[in-house]
Amino acid sequence: MLDGLKPEQETQLEGWLLEENRSYDEVRDLVAKEFGVTTSAAALCRYYQRWFAPRLVAEAAGETGDPEVWEGLKTGCIEEA
């Protein structure tokens, strides 16, 4: 149920994965302990690929992106151009 995380939990998850560079297994255990959410390493990998990887690619390309756009992607509220 990673899609149901609160914004502050998403921020913490991002920190564990990106800033602290923890393994999916470590983060899985932290998510269970800190958030009370059971997940798997595979689910964390999919979450990372869906939400964090595209942003990292955009940032590396020099496109910082609008935070509202990223939030819209997470909630499915982006309209097609």
C-alpha positions as CSV (number, residue, x, y, z in Angstrom):
1,M,0.0,0.0,0.0
2,L,2.8,2.4,-0.8
3,D,0.5,4.6,-2.9
4,G,-1.5,5.4,0.2
5,L,1.4,6.9,2.1
6,K,1.1,10.4,3.6
7,P,3.2,13.1,2.1
8,E,5.6,13.1,5.1
9,Q,6.0,9.4,4.8
10,E,6.8,9.7,1.1
11,T,9.4,12.3,2.0
12,Q,10.9,9.9,4.6
13,L,10.8,7.0,2.1
14,E,12.5,9.2,-0.5
15,G,15.2,10.0,2.1
16,W,15.9,6.4,2.8
17,L,16.1,5.4,-0.8
18,L,17.8,8.4,-2.4
19,E,19.7,10.3,0.3
20,E,20.7,7.4,2.6
21,N,21.0,4.9,-0.3
22,R,19.5,2.1,1.8
23,S,18.7,-1.3,0.2
24,Y,15.1,-2.2,-0.6
25,D,15.3,-4.9,2.2
26,E,16.3,-2.3,4.7
27,V,13.7,0.2,3.6
28,R,11.0,-2.6,3.7
29,D,11.8,-3.2,7.3
30,L,11.8,0.6,8.1
31,V,8.4,1.0,6.3
32,A,7.0,-1.8,8.5
33,K,8.5,-0.4,11.7
34,E,7.9,3.3,11.2
35,F,4.7,3.4,9.1
36,G,3.0,0.1,10.0
37,V,2.8,-0.9,6.4
38,T,3.8,-4.3,5.1
39,T,5.4,-4.2,1.7
40,S,8.0,-6.1,-0.3
41,A,11.4,-5.2,-1.9
42,A,9.8,-5.7,-5.3
43,A,7.0,-3.2,-4.5
44,L,9.6,-0.7,-3.3
45,C,11.5,-1.2,-6.5
46,R,8.4,-0.6,-8.6
47,Y,7.5,2.5,-6.5
48,Y,11.0,3.8,-7.0
49,Q,10.9,3.3,-10.7
50,R,7.5,4.9,-11.0
51,W,8.0,8.0,-8.9
52,F,11.6,8.7,-8.1
53,A,13.6,7.5,-11.2
54,P,11.8,9.8,-13.7
55,R,12.4,12.8,-11.4
56,L,16.1,11.9,-11.1
57,V,16.5,11.6,-14.8
58,A,14.8,15.0,-15.3
59,E,16.9,16.6,-12.7
60,A,20.1,15.1,-14.2
61,A,19.0,16.6,-17.5
62,G,18.7,20.0,-15.9
63,E,15.0,20.0,-15.7
64,T,14.1,20.5,-12.0
65,G,10.4,20.2,-12.7
66,D,7.5,21.7,-10.9
67,P,6.6,19.9,-7.6
68,E,2.9,20.2,-8.4
69,V,3.5,18.2,-11.6
70,W,5.2,15.4,-9.6
71,E,2.3,15.4,-7.1
72,G,-0.2,15.3,-10.0
73,L,1.6,12.3,-11.4
74,K,1.4,10.5,-8.1
75,T,-2.3,11.2,-7.7
76,G,-3.1,10.6,-11.4
77,C,-4.3,14.2,-11.9
78,I,-2.3,15.1,-14.9
79,E,-4.3,16.1,-18.0
80,E,-3.0,15.1,-21.3
81,A,-1.6,18.0,-23.4
